[in-house]
Amino acid sequence: MYKNDGYIKRYSESFKLKVLAELTKGNHSKRQIALTYGIQSSTINVWIKKYDRKDLMNTRVTVQTDDELSRIKALQKELKQLKDLLIKKDLDKLVTDSYLEVAAENLGYRDVEELKKKLKHKAMMKVAPINRNERLYSIGTICNAFDLKRDAYYKFQKRFVIKKQIEQDVLELVRKSRRTLPREGTRKLMRSLKDEFHKYHLKVGRDQLFRILRENRLLIRRKKYSSRTTNSYHRFYKYGNIIKDLRINRPNQVWASDITYIRTIKGFCYLALITDMYSRKIVGYDLSDSLELKGCVRALNKAIYNAKNIDHLIHHSGRGIQYCINVYTQIPKRKKIKISMTEENHCYENALAERVNGILKDEFYLDQTFTSVVHAKKAAKNAIKLYNSKRLHLYLDYKTPNYVHQYAA
């Protein structure tokens, strides 16, 4: 029954049942059927209650075609993928935030916001590179994302370009310097490149140089070596340590002697060194394929031959058999050179000689394995030449051993 402006329209029982039967099929919604038959949806609800068809109260359209079923399944799968993606995005954000919190704490910032504020401009240059073809978004969009104005971006871009050019110039000079001294440290680079920086008008401080080398993985990591070439368990006389409290103030006052090993593919060869303790200059050396006495004797004779003045000279060494045997000790005695040795057989009592051994291996690549003794001799000769003439020493106020040995004498 339908009432409108006092006119009551009546529907037959067969019509009512026909509408309900159409709704039962599920091909059309209640609204669609109401529009088709020119009746109200509320009228259909009245008929559903009248005939006790509560199952039709909340009907849905039944999809019968295979294409529509496939489409729904595809949409459901896509919806599930989107949900999984949102969950992953949320998890990634949570992990990233935790990393940022740890980084802010380790770097000494109060919170993540302070860290972001400090790194905002650098991060923006990553997202908005100078080359337009590499940008994924417009400058305006990127600036809005970082809560910055466009002029702030362009000002920082200008400074960024200048900074990058300075870094490239510094890296070029560092690589050029390290062709000669491959493992020269940052502080010594700072001093050795001082004139070059001034020549090219590069204002570079120590901390800035450290940062540039760190970011480009050019910092030098020191290596540790452990070897034993000293045999102090022998019958020969061991001299006392007479330089323990001695103040060293001139070249050729004390020579420190030691032996270090060098690897070859056929075994080991041994480098005997004699170093002046004041100037740090290697005044004598010899490389032999055994730990026998001859190498140490040749190194000592070479040092004595090249020395201009050996008056009041002291020869200091470990307590190894090579330095205690009579054949060796007679050489300094004939030249009126005093003999001193470590008393406790500890490397600290001959620290300078041990340090020189480490420098030659660590900074001049004598720690590698050579193809032959001849190859090792050439490498040792070149390393000692560079050490004496090029390597700066902090102890020598960033001067070379050759310079100090020559002008102090």
Protein Blocks (a to p, Z undefined) as FASTA:
>chain_A
ZZeehiacdddfklmmmmmmmmmnomacfklmmmmnopafklmmmmmmmnopaklmmgcd
ddfbfklmmmmmmmmmmmmmmmmmmmmmmmmmmmmmmmmmmmmmmnopablmlmmmmmmm
mmmmmmmcfblklpcbdfklmmmmnopafklmmmmmmmmmmmmmmmmmmmmmmmmmmmmm
mmbcfklmmmmmmmmmmmnopacdfklmmmmmmmnopaccdddddddfbdfbdfbdcddd
fklmpccfbehkbccddddddddfkbccdddddddfklopafbdcddfbfbfklmmmmmm
mmmmmpmblghiacdddfbfklmpmklmmmmmmnopacdddfklpaklmmmmmmmmmmmm
mmnopmbccfbfklmmmmmmmmmmmmmmmmccfkloopafklmmmmmZZ
